[in-house]
Amino acid sequence: MTDRFGRYRFGLDHFALLVRDVEASLAFYRDVMGFAPIQRSGSANVAWLAIGGGDAIHLIQGDFGETQVTKDVHVAVSTADFDVFVADITARGIVFTDWPGNPGVIGVHRNGFRQIYVQDPDEYWIEINDHRPPACG
């Protein structure tokens, strides 16, 4: 089955991040981002969390080695509760920036949606926005 966006109809299943300390990353994604842990058996150095809509993040502890993290390589999530999220992280003392890196500034994308960027314990950048793309199909 295909759709107007490409040859096949895909949806995000999960993405995986290499992390230095799976417990620290788990705490961030659970407590700050609000993602729900997924019960699983297997390696103690791996954690899965549900993002919503059937999507998930897999955190895999390993040798970070020469890994370089820049804002150009980031994960973006959208929320209808954008203002509540910004108020929550502000109250927690978590620094956010706009795309250029101005602390505490909410950016506005050229397409009109608002966005901020935060960093997780491994300094991966996460974009949080209130973008609502049209339904596919």
VOZALUM-147558 format. One record per residue: residue in three letters; x, y, z of N, C-alpha, C, O, CB in turn; residue number from 1. Coordinates in nm, 3 decimals, always signed. Each point is the difference from the previous one (the first is absolute). Last residue first. Glycine has a CB too. Layout:
VOZALUM-147558
("Ala",(X,Y,Z),(X,Y,Z),(X,Y,Z),(X,Y,Z),(X,Y,Z),NUM)
...
This chain:
VOZALUM-147558
("Gly",(-0.249,+1.035,+0.397),(-0.093,-0.088,-0.067),(-0.096,+0.062,-0.089),(-0.082,-0.069,-0.060),(+0.107,-0.067,+0.243),137)
("Cys",(+0.228,+0.315,+0.290),(+0.046,-0.065,-0.124),(-0.115,-0.076,-0.064),(-0.091,-0.046,+0.069),(+0.325,+0.027,+0.023),136)
("Ala",(-0.276,+0.471,+0.227),(-0.007,-0.147,+0.000),(+0.046,-0.053,-0.136),(-0.029,+0.058,-0.105),(-0.161,-0.054,+0.273),135)
("Pro",(+0.385,+0.467,+0.003),(-0.126,-0.057,-0.048),(+0.006,-0.152,+0.000),(+0.108,-0.059,-0.010),(-0.146,+0.262,-0.132),134)
("Pro",(+0.337,+0.061,+0.502),(-0.005,-0.020,-0.144),(-0.135,-0.058,-0.043),(-0.069,-0.063,+0.081),(+0.318,+0.027,-0.084),133)
("Arg",(-0.074,+0.329,+0.424),(-0.103,-0.101,-0.028),(-0.010,-0.020,-0.150),(-0.077,+0.069,-0.067),(-0.050,-0.008,+0.277),132)
("His",(+0.469,+0.173,+0.201),(-0.031,-0.023,-0.140),(-0.103,-0.111,-0.014),(+0.011,-0.104,+0.065),(+0.219,+0.181,-0.129),131)
("Asp",(+0.012,+0.141,+0.452),(-0.145,-0.015,-0.004),(-0.048,-0.013,-0.145),(-0.112,+0.039,-0.033),(+0.091,+0.094,+0.246),130)
("Asn",(+0.515,-0.279,+0.054),(-0.075,+0.101,-0.075),(-0.150,-0.023,+0.010),(-0.046,-0.101,+0.053),(+0.240,+0.125,-0.210),129)
("Ile",(+0.351,-0.161,+0.322),(-0.139,-0.016,+0.041),(-0.076,+0.112,-0.070),(+0.037,+0.117,+0.010),(+0.021,-0.222,+0.220),128)
("Glu",(+0.449,-0.157,-0.285),(-0.089,+0.110,-0.035),(-0.140,-0.035,+0.050),(-0.049,-0.110,-0.025),(+0.189,+0.172,-0.180),127)
("Ile",(+0.369,-0.226,+0.358),(-0.138,-0.039,-0.023),(-0.078,+0.126,-0.030),(-0.002,+0.094,+0.080),(+0.019,-0.297,+0.072),126)
("Trp",(+0.535,+0.016,-0.131),(-0.097,+0.107,-0.008),(-0.139,-0.057,-0.031),(-0.015,-0.087,-0.085),(+0.195,+0.247,+0.008),125)
("Tyr",(+0.262,-0.378,+0.346),(-0.080,-0.006,-0.121),(-0.101,+0.114,+0.006),(-0.053,+0.031,+0.106),(+0.083,-0.285,-0.127),124)
("Glu",(+0.294,+0.144,+0.374),(+0.005,+0.122,-0.081),(-0.064,-0.015,-0.138),(+0.025,+0.082,-0.088),(+0.181,-0.023,+0.210),123)
("Asp",(-0.205,-0.365,+0.264),(+0.111,-0.023,-0.091),(+0.017,+0.114,-0.100),(+0.076,-0.011,-0.096),(-0.114,-0.233,+0.121),122)
("Pro",(-0.319,+0.246,+0.304),(+0.126,-0.019,+0.073),(+0.123,-0.025,-0.088),(+0.113,+0.024,+0.043),(-0.251,-0.112,+0.139),121)
("Asp",(-0.249,+0.358,-0.421),(-0.010,-0.110,+0.095),(+0.136,-0.019,+0.070),(+0.093,+0.076,-0.028),(-0.273,-0.190,-0.114),120)
("Gln",(-0.043,+0.581,-0.080),(+0.098,-0.107,-0.015),(-0.020,-0.104,+0.109),(-0.032,+0.033,+0.114),(+0.195,+0.127,-0.218),119)
("Val",(-0.495,+0.219,-0.187),(+0.062,-0.037,+0.128),(+0.103,-0.108,-0.029),(+0.000,-0.062,-0.107),(-0.211,+0.121,+0.242),118)
("Tyr",(-0.111,+0.339,-0.418),(+0.097,-0.108,+0.000),(+0.053,-0.020,+0.142),(+0.034,+0.097,+0.068),(+0.029,-0.049,-0.310),117)
("Ile",(-0.537,+0.169,-0.036),(+0.112,+0.020,+0.092),(+0.090,-0.122,-0.011),(-0.037,-0.103,-0.056),(-0.103,+0.247,+0.214),116)
("Gln",(-0.300,+0.116,-0.452),(+0.093,-0.109,+0.029),(+0.104,+0.046,+0.102),(+0.040,+0.116,+0.005),(-0.075,-0.210,-0.237),115)
("Arg",(-0.473,+0.215,-0.074),(+0.098,+0.034,+0.103),(+0.088,-0.120,+0.030),(-0.042,-0.115,-0.014),(-0.116,+0.284,+0.112),114)
("Phe",(-0.097,-0.038,-0.583),(-0.015,-0.071,+0.126),(+0.112,+0.038,+0.096),(+0.109,+0.040,-0.042),(-0.222,-0.230,-0.077),113)
("Gly",(+0.067,+0.364,-0.345),(-0.094,+0.054,+0.098),(-0.015,-0.076,+0.130),(-0.065,+0.051,+0.092),(-0.049,+0.033,-0.282),112)
("Asn",(+0.415,-0.124,-0.218),(-0.136,-0.046,-0.032),(-0.100,+0.033,+0.110),(-0.116,-0.041,-0.007),(+0.217,-0.142,-0.127),111)
("Arg",(+0.367,+0.280,+0.176),(-0.049,+0.078,-0.115),(-0.141,-0.042,-0.043),(-0.069,+0.077,-0.066),(+0.306,-0.051,-0.008),110)
("His",(-0.101,-0.090,+0.588),(+0.044,-0.056,-0.127),(-0.056,+0.084,-0.115),(-0.104,+0.064,+0.016),(+0.117,-0.296,+0.084),109)
("Val",(+0.090,+0.386,+0.409),(-0.113,-0.020,-0.091),(+0.058,-0.043,-0.135),(+0.075,+0.074,-0.063),(-0.221,+0.100,+0.184),108)
("Gly",(+0.324,-0.188,+0.435),(+0.016,+0.033,-0.140),(-0.129,-0.022,-0.078),(-0.088,-0.075,+0.043),(+0.328,+0.015,-0.027),107)
("Ile",(-0.104,+0.181,+0.515),(-0.081,-0.090,-0.083),(+0.013,+0.047,-0.144),(-0.030,+0.115,-0.032),(-0.135,-0.163,+0.223),106)
("Val",(+0.511,+0.118,+0.245),(-0.075,+0.059,-0.110),(-0.074,-0.109,-0.077),(+0.058,-0.102,-0.038),(+0.111,+0.290,+0.020),105)
("Gly",(+0.157,-0.234,+0.396),(-0.132,+0.044,+0.043),(-0.087,+0.061,-0.108),(-0.105,+0.057,+0.030),(+0.206,-0.022,+0.185),104)
("Pro",(+0.415,-0.052,-0.326),(-0.064,-0.065,+0.115),(-0.136,+0.063,+0.034),(-0.014,+0.122,+0.002),(+0.241,-0.178,+0.085),103)
("Asn",(+0.022,+0.022,-0.574),(-0.033,+0.101,+0.101),(-0.075,-0.064,+0.116),(-0.112,-0.049,-0.019),(+0.103,+0.225,-0.159),102)
("Gly",(+0.177,-0.373,-0.258),(+0.065,-0.027,+0.128),(-0.025,+0.103,+0.108),(+0.073,+0.003,+0.099),(+0.095,-0.118,-0.228),101)
("Pro",(-0.342,+0.038,-0.350),(+0.132,+0.064,+0.005),(+0.073,-0.021,+0.134),(+0.121,+0.023,+0.008),(-0.208,+0.146,-0.167),100)
("Trp",(-0.359,-0.354,+0.104),(+0.098,-0.061,-0.090),(+0.136,+0.069,+0.005),(+0.102,-0.069,+0.003),(-0.291,+0.002,-0.150),99)
("Asp",(-0.076,+0.130,+0.589),(-0.053,-0.003,-0.136),(+0.108,-0.060,-0.090),(+0.105,-0.041,+0.050),(-0.255,+0.246,-0.008),98)
("Thr",(+0.126,-0.353,+0.478),(+0.043,+0.107,-0.090),(-0.087,-0.002,-0.125),(-0.076,-0.094,-0.024),(+0.312,+0.081,+0.111),97)
("Phe",(-0.214,-0.163,+0.480),(-0.037,-0.026,-0.139),(+0.046,+0.119,-0.083),(+0.022,+0.109,+0.053),(-0.221,-0.252,+0.015),96)
("Val",(+0.286,-0.093,+0.460),(+0.024,+0.103,-0.101),(-0.049,-0.048,-0.136),(+0.025,-0.113,-0.040),(+0.175,+0.197,+0.170),95)
("Ile",(-0.365,-0.207,+0.385),(+0.061,-0.058,-0.120),(+0.009,+0.107,-0.108),(-0.099,+0.064,-0.035),(+0.007,-0.295,+0.092),94)
("Gly",(-0.111,+0.246,+0.402),(+0.131,+0.059,-0.022),(+0.074,-0.059,-0.119),(+0.122,+0.013,-0.010),(-0.112,+0.029,+0.250),93)
("Arg",(-0.470,-0.120,-0.064),(+0.103,-0.097,+0.040),(+0.142,+0.056,-0.016),(+0.097,-0.063,+0.041),(-0.253,-0.121,-0.106),92)
("Ala",(-0.226,+0.433,-0.077),(-0.011,-0.016,+0.145),(+0.106,-0.096,+0.054),(+0.043,+0.014,+0.114),(-0.289,+0.031,-0.131),91)
("Thr",(+0.213,+0.005,-0.448),(+0.048,+0.125,+0.059),(-0.002,-0.009,+0.151),(+0.096,+0.041,+0.067),(-0.179,+0.087,-0.266),90)
("Ile",(-0.103,-0.478,-0.046),(+0.147,-0.007,+0.000),(+0.061,+0.128,+0.056),(+0.107,-0.002,+0.060),(-0.115,-0.151,-0.258),89)
("Asp",(-0.466,+0.138,+0.171),(+0.052,-0.107,+0.086),(+0.152,-0.002,+0.001),(+0.061,-0.005,+0.107),(-0.267,-0.128,-0.154),88)
("Ala",(-0.022,+0.430,-0.246),(-0.014,+0.044,+0.139),(+0.059,-0.104,+0.096),(+0.065,+0.036,+0.098),(-0.273,+0.092,-0.159),87)
("Val",(+0.190,-0.242,-0.394),(+0.098,+0.107,+0.021),(-0.006,+0.050,+0.144),(+0.105,+0.024,+0.061),(-0.125,+0.043,-0.303),86)
("Phe",(-0.304,-0.385,+0.116),(+0.134,-0.059,+0.002),(+0.106,+0.107,+0.028),(+0.088,-0.021,+0.083),(-0.164,-0.157,-0.245),85)
("Val",(-0.366,+0.321,+0.098),(+0.011,-0.071,+0.128),(+0.140,-0.060,+0.013),(+0.061,+0.007,+0.107),(-0.309,-0.058,-0.109),84)
("Asp",(+0.140,+0.253,-0.407),(+0.014,+0.101,+0.105),(+0.016,-0.064,+0.138),(+0.078,+0.048,+0.082),(-0.214,+0.110,-0.219),83)
("Phe",(+0.057,-0.450,-0.237),(+0.127,+0.072,-0.011),(+0.020,+0.098,+0.116),(+0.105,-0.001,+0.064),(-0.118,-0.023,-0.313),82)
("Asp",(-0.317,-0.354,+0.112),(+0.018,+0.062,+0.132),(+0.130,+0.079,+0.007),(+0.068,+0.000,+0.102),(-0.199,-0.187,+0.001),81)
("Ala",(+0.003,-0.077,-0.476),(-0.108,+0.098,+0.009),(+0.009,+0.076,+0.132),(-0.064,+0.104,+0.016),(-0.083,-0.249,-0.161),80)
("Thr",(+0.573,-0.088,-0.118),(-0.099,-0.013,+0.106),(-0.105,+0.110,-0.010),(+0.031,+0.115,-0.031),(+0.143,-0.220,+0.178),79)
("Ser",(+0.279,-0.178,-0.416),(-0.104,+0.102,-0.001),(-0.097,-0.024,+0.115),(-0.030,-0.114,+0.034),(+0.053,+0.139,-0.283),78)
("Val",(+0.529,-0.140,+0.112),(-0.130,-0.052,+0.042),(-0.096,+0.118,+0.006),(+0.039,+0.113,+0.027),(+0.065,-0.305,+0.106),77)
("Ala",(+0.424,+0.049,-0.342),(-0.109,+0.096,+0.020),(-0.127,-0.072,+0.039),(-0.038,-0.101,-0.060),(+0.142,+0.256,-0.106),76)
("Val",(+0.477,-0.211,+0.155),(-0.129,-0.069,-0.001),(-0.106,+0.107,+0.023),(+0.020,+0.088,+0.084),(+0.079,-0.310,+0.001),75)
("His",(+0.418,+0.281,-0.311),(-0.086,+0.008,+0.117),(-0.125,-0.084,-0.021),(-0.031,-0.044,-0.111),(+0.118,+0.275,+0.161),74)
("Val",(+0.388,-0.022,-0.271),(-0.050,-0.137,+0.012),(-0.081,-0.003,+0.128),(+0.055,-0.009,+0.109),(+0.143,-0.096,-0.235),73)
("Asp",(-0.015,+0.511,+0.035),(-0.048,-0.037,-0.133),(-0.056,-0.142,-0.002),(-0.089,-0.031,-0.079),(+0.256,+0.186,-0.022),72)
("Lys",(+0.054,+0.033,+0.484),(-0.143,+0.031,-0.009),(-0.057,-0.038,-0.135),(-0.120,-0.026,-0.011),(+0.153,+0.212,+0.173),71)
("Thr",(+0.386,-0.461,+0.031),(-0.026,+0.138,-0.040),(-0.151,+0.021,-0.010),(-0.076,-0.097,-0.010),(+0.297,+0.110,-0.116),70)
("Val",(+0.190,-0.383,+0.320),(-0.141,+0.036,-0.003),(-0.013,+0.147,-0.039),(+0.061,+0.086,+0.063),(-0.116,-0.262,+0.113),69)
("Gln",(+0.423,-0.272,-0.204),(-0.015,+0.146,+0.002),(-0.149,+0.030,-0.015),(-0.067,-0.057,-0.086),(+0.301,+0.095,-0.013),68)
("Thr",(+0.102,-0.488,+0.243),(-0.128,+0.053,-0.044),(-0.006,+0.151,+0.018),(+0.029,+0.051,+0.108),(-0.138,-0.270,-0.050),67)
("Glu",(+0.464,-0.132,+0.030),(+0.023,+0.130,-0.064),(-0.131,+0.063,-0.049),(+0.003,+0.091,-0.083),(+0.223,-0.171,+0.014),66)
("Gly",(-0.270,-0.287,+0.443),(+0.121,+0.020,-0.082),(+0.016,+0.141,-0.050),(-0.002,+0.096,+0.078),(-0.016,-0.329,-0.144),65)
("Phe",(-0.326,-0.044,+0.323),(-0.030,+0.123,-0.074),(+0.118,+0.039,-0.090),(-0.017,+0.068,-0.100),(-0.134,+0.007,+0.287),64)
("Asp",(-0.021,-0.558,+0.020),(+0.118,+0.084,-0.011),(-0.031,+0.119,-0.089),(-0.021,-0.017,-0.120),(+0.172,-0.182,+0.155),63)
("Gly",(-0.576,-0.010,+0.198),(+0.119,-0.057,-0.062),(+0.114,+0.100,-0.002),(-0.008,+0.108,+0.059),(-0.137,-0.254,-0.199),62)
("Gln",(-0.431,+0.051,+0.238),(+0.125,+0.042,+0.063),(+0.117,-0.069,-0.065),(-0.001,-0.121,-0.022),(-0.118,+0.160,+0.238),61)
("Ile",(-0.385,+0.095,-0.390),(+0.095,-0.109,+0.002),(+0.132,+0.051,+0.056),(+0.069,+0.081,-0.062),(-0.181,-0.193,-0.136),60)
("Leu",(-0.451,+0.226,+0.126),(+0.124,+0.053,+0.055),(+0.095,-0.117,+0.019),(-0.033,-0.096,+0.069),(-0.086,+0.289,+0.047),59)
("His",(-0.346,-0.077,-0.422),(+0.082,-0.103,+0.063),(+0.130,+0.065,+0.043),(+0.069,+0.063,-0.081),(-0.172,-0.249,-0.060),58)
("Ile",(-0.431,+0.355,+0.017),(+0.142,+0.030,+0.001),(+0.069,-0.115,+0.071),(-0.047,-0.046,+0.104),(+0.008,+0.298,-0.106),57)
("Ala",(-0.467,-0.203,-0.279),(+0.082,-0.027,+0.118),(+0.143,+0.050,-0.020),(+0.044,+0.024,-0.113),(-0.186,-0.224,+0.165),56)
("Asp",(-0.433,+0.202,-0.241),(+0.142,+0.025,-0.024),(+0.079,-0.019,+0.129),(-0.055,+0.011,+0.110),(-0.002,+0.151,-0.294),55)
("Gly",(-0.432,-0.181,+0.133),(+0.067,-0.123,-0.039),(+0.148,+0.014,-0.027),(+0.067,-0.098,-0.032),(-0.281,+0.029,-0.061),54)
("Gly",(-0.076,+0.427,+0.254),(-0.040,-0.038,-0.135),(+0.067,-0.126,-0.050),(+0.009,-0.021,-0.121),(-0.046,+0.258,+0.078),53)
("Gly",(+0.304,-0.025,+0.424),(-0.141,+0.027,-0.028),(-0.030,-0.041,-0.142),(+0.089,-0.001,-0.085),(-0.093,+0.192,+0.249),52)
("Ile",(+0.409,-0.275,+0.107),(-0.011,+0.144,-0.022),(-0.147,+0.038,-0.013),(-0.043,+0.105,+0.048),(+0.269,-0.100,-0.161),51)
("Ala",(+0.048,-0.426,+0.373),(-0.103,+0.037,-0.096),(-0.011,+0.151,-0.008),(-0.006,+0.068,+0.103),(-0.120,-0.282,-0.057),50)
("Leu",(+0.570,-0.097,+0.087),(-0.105,+0.088,+0.050),(-0.097,+0.031,-0.113),(+0.040,+0.019,-0.115),(+0.118,+0.081,+0.285),49)
("Trp",(+0.283,-0.456,+0.000),(-0.093,+0.044,-0.103),(-0.104,+0.088,+0.067),(-0.042,-0.025,+0.113),(+0.079,-0.185,-0.252),48)
("Ala",(+0.503,+0.028,+0.245),(-0.132,+0.039,+0.048),(-0.083,+0.045,-0.120),(+0.051,+0.065,-0.091),(+0.041,+0.003,+0.319),47)
("Val",(+0.406,-0.348,-0.082),(-0.093,+0.047,-0.102),(-0.132,+0.037,+0.068),(-0.048,-0.073,+0.087),(+0.158,-0.072,-0.266),46)
("Asn",(+0.273,-0.078,+0.384),(+0.055,+0.123,-0.056),(-0.087,+0.059,-0.111),(+0.046,+0.081,-0.080),(+0.179,-0.165,+0.138),45)
("Ala",(-0.294,-0.338,+0.174),(-0.017,+0.105,+0.100),(+0.047,+0.134,-0.054),(-0.028,+0.104,+0.061),(+0.058,-0.274,+0.121),44)
("Ser",(-0.222,-0.253,-0.487),(+0.118,+0.068,+0.051),(-0.036,+0.109,+0.101),(-0.096,+0.075,-0.018),(+0.210,-0.124,-0.198),43)
("Gly",(-0.509,-0.277,+0.148),(+0.120,+0.008,-0.082),(+0.110,+0.075,+0.072),(+0.008,-0.003,+0.123),(-0.148,-0.005,-0.327),42)
("Ser",(-0.432,+0.022,+0.191),(+0.106,-0.082,+0.059),(+0.121,+0.011,-0.091),(-0.013,+0.031,-0.119),(-0.153,-0.192,+0.227),41)
("Arg",(-0.258,+0.523,-0.004),(+0.063,-0.094,-0.092),(+0.100,-0.083,+0.078),(+0.044,+0.037,+0.109),(-0.074,+0.121,-0.304),40)
("Gln",(-0.363,+0.280,+0.221),(+0.055,-0.117,+0.067),(+0.055,-0.097,-0.105),(-0.065,-0.029,-0.100),(-0.099,+0.056,+0.292),39)
("Ile",(+0.127,+0.510,-0.232),(-0.061,-0.121,-0.054),(+0.067,-0.117,+0.069),(+0.122,-0.013,-0.003),(-0.174,+0.121,-0.224),38)
("Pro",(-0.018,+0.447,+0.365),(+0.084,-0.120,-0.016),(-0.083,-0.118,-0.051),(-0.115,-0.019,+0.038),(+0.265,+0.100,+0.147),37)
("Ala",(-0.274,+0.438,-0.290),(-0.034,-0.111,+0.090),(+0.091,-0.120,-0.023),(+0.011,-0.047,-0.113),(-0.248,+0.126,+0.118),36)
("Phe",(+0.292,+0.492,-0.058),(-0.015,-0.125,-0.074),(-0.019,-0.115,+0.099),(+0.057,+0.003,+0.109),(+0.085,+0.086,-0.300),35)
("Gly",(-0.062,+0.402,+0.275),(-0.129,-0.064,+0.026),(-0.023,-0.127,-0.079),(-0.115,-0.045,-0.010),(+0.030,+0.267,+0.059),34)
("Met",(+0.466,+0.121,+0.003),(-0.076,-0.008,-0.124),(-0.137,-0.066,+0.018),(-0.090,+0.020,-0.082),(+0.306,-0.030,-0.040),33)
("Val",(+0.069,+0.056,+0.503),(-0.005,+0.130,-0.065),(-0.090,-0.004,-0.124),(-0.088,+0.084,-0.016),(+0.319,-0.034,+0.101),32)
("Asp",(-0.166,-0.451,+0.173),(-0.042,+0.106,+0.091),(-0.014,+0.137,-0.065),(-0.089,+0.076,+0.037),(+0.200,-0.203,+0.141),31)
("Arg",(+0.026,-0.273,-0.434),(-0.120,-0.031,+0.078),(-0.049,+0.124,+0.074),(-0.117,+0.038,-0.013),(+0.194,-0.277,+0.039),30)
("Tyr",(+0.327,+0.263,-0.268),(-0.110,-0.020,-0.096),(-0.131,-0.034,+0.071),(-0.108,+0.032,-0.052),(+0.275,-0.109,-0.117),29)
("Phe",(+0.224,+0.135,+0.440),(-0.029,+0.122,-0.078),(-0.122,-0.020,-0.089),(-0.094,+0.079,+0.004),(+0.338,-0.020,+0.000),28)
("Ala",(-0.083,-0.434,+0.237),(-0.060,+0.099,+0.090),(-0.037,+0.127,-0.077),(-0.108,+0.054,+0.021),(+0.242,-0.147,+0.171),27)
("Leu",(+0.104,-0.238,-0.427),(-0.136,-0.045,+0.030),(-0.071,+0.102,+0.088),(-0.115,+0.034,-0.026),(+0.189,-0.274,+0.007),26)
("Ser",(+0.380,+0.309,-0.060),(-0.081,+0.032,-0.118),(-0.145,-0.042,+0.019),(-0.091,+0.073,-0.038),(+0.294,-0.099,-0.105),25)
("Ala",(+0.102,-0.086,+0.480),(-0.012,+0.146,-0.007),(-0.087,+0.042,-0.118),(-0.083,+0.090,+0.012),(+0.309,-0.067,+0.094),24)
("Glu",(-0.126,-0.482,-0.064),(-0.088,+0.044,+0.109),(-0.020,+0.151,-0.001),(-0.112,+0.047,+0.023),(+0.189,-0.242,+0.112),23)
("Val",(+0.225,-0.012,-0.446),(-0.139,-0.025,-0.034),(-0.095,+0.046,+0.111),(-0.111,+0.044,-0.030),(+0.185,-0.239,-0.109),22)
("Asp",(+0.410,+0.369,-0.022),(-0.057,-0.052,+0.124),(-0.150,-0.019,-0.020),(-0.075,+0.098,+0.002),(+0.254,+0.016,+0.140),21)
("Arg",(+0.088,+0.021,-0.512),(+0.109,-0.035,+0.092),(-0.053,-0.073,+0.124),(+0.062,-0.095,+0.048),(+0.067,+0.293,-0.130),20)
("Val",(-0.362,-0.215,-0.424),(+0.012,+0.084,+0.119),(+0.113,-0.050,+0.089),(+0.038,-0.116,-0.006),(-0.284,+0.168,-0.004),19)
("Leu",(-0.010,-0.078,-0.518),(+0.111,-0.050,+0.080),(+0.018,+0.095,+0.116),(+0.011,+0.121,-0.020),(+0.103,-0.229,-0.181),18)
("Leu",(-0.583,+0.032,-0.071),(+0.111,+0.088,+0.031),(+0.103,-0.075,+0.082),(-0.033,-0.073,+0.093),(-0.119,+0.273,-0.099),17)
("Ala",(-0.301,-0.293,-0.358),(+0.090,-0.044,+0.107),(+0.111,+0.102,+0.017),(+0.051,+0.057,-0.097),(-0.103,-0.299,+0.049),16)
("Phe",(-0.497,+0.199,-0.144),(+0.136,+0.042,-0.030),(+0.084,-0.036,+0.120),(-0.051,-0.010,+0.112),(-0.023,+0.201,-0.265),15)
("His",(-0.428,-0.371,-0.078),(+0.084,+0.043,+0.110),(+0.128,+0.062,-0.054),(+0.033,-0.016,-0.118),(-0.129,-0.164,+0.267),14)
("Asp",(-0.309,+0.121,-0.413),(-0.017,-0.105,+0.100),(+0.079,+0.038,+0.125),(-0.056,+0.010,+0.109),(+0.024,-0.187,-0.289),13)
("Leu",(-0.196,+0.468,-0.256),(+0.111,-0.019,+0.092),(-0.035,-0.111,+0.099),(-0.109,+0.000,+0.057),(+0.177,+0.242,-0.080),12)
("Gly",(-0.268,-0.249,-0.470),(-0.023,+0.072,+0.124),(+0.120,-0.027,+0.089),(+0.067,-0.103,-0.012),(-0.321,+0.087,-0.007),11)
("Phe",(+0.104,-0.028,-0.548),(+0.078,-0.031,+0.119),(-0.052,+0.079,+0.118),(-0.063,+0.105,-0.016),(+0.263,-0.155,-0.125),10)
("Arg",(-0.327,-0.109,-0.393),(-0.054,+0.068,+0.116),(+0.077,-0.046,+0.123),(-0.013,-0.115,+0.042),(-0.217,+0.135,-0.150),9)
("Tyr",(+0.420,+0.010,-0.415),(-0.063,-0.085,+0.100),(-0.053,+0.084,+0.113),(+0.047,+0.111,+0.022),(+0.104,-0.300,-0.083),8)
("Arg",(+0.036,+0.403,-0.319),(-0.031,-0.129,-0.058),(-0.076,-0.089,+0.096),(-0.091,-0.073,-0.041),(+0.292,+0.094,-0.098),7)
("Gly",(-0.246,+0.501,+0.217),(+0.109,-0.086,-0.044),(-0.050,-0.132,-0.052),(-0.119,-0.021,-0.020),(+0.267,+0.130,+0.184),6)
("Phe",(-0.424,+0.263,-0.008),(+0.131,+0.044,+0.044),(+0.114,-0.088,-0.049),(+0.116,+0.037,+0.016),(-0.227,+0.057,+0.181),5)
("Arg",(-0.379,-0.156,-0.260),(+0.047,+0.112,-0.080),(+0.140,+0.046,+0.038),(+0.058,+0.084,-0.070),(-0.293,-0.015,+0.046),4)
("Asp",(+0.109,-0.584,+0.106),(-0.076,+0.123,+0.024),(+0.064,+0.113,-0.079),(+0.094,-0.024,-0.075),(-0.163,-0.054,+0.305),3)
("Thr",(+0.028,-0.513,-0.227),(+0.077,+0.123,-0.007),(-0.088,+0.119,+0.034),(-0.123,-0.011,+0.004),(+0.272,-0.091,-0.178),2)
("Met",(-0.114,-0.475,+0.233),(-0.085,+0.117,+0.000),(+0.090,+0.124,+0.000),(+0.094,+0.008,+0.079),(-0.281,-0.132,+0.043),1)
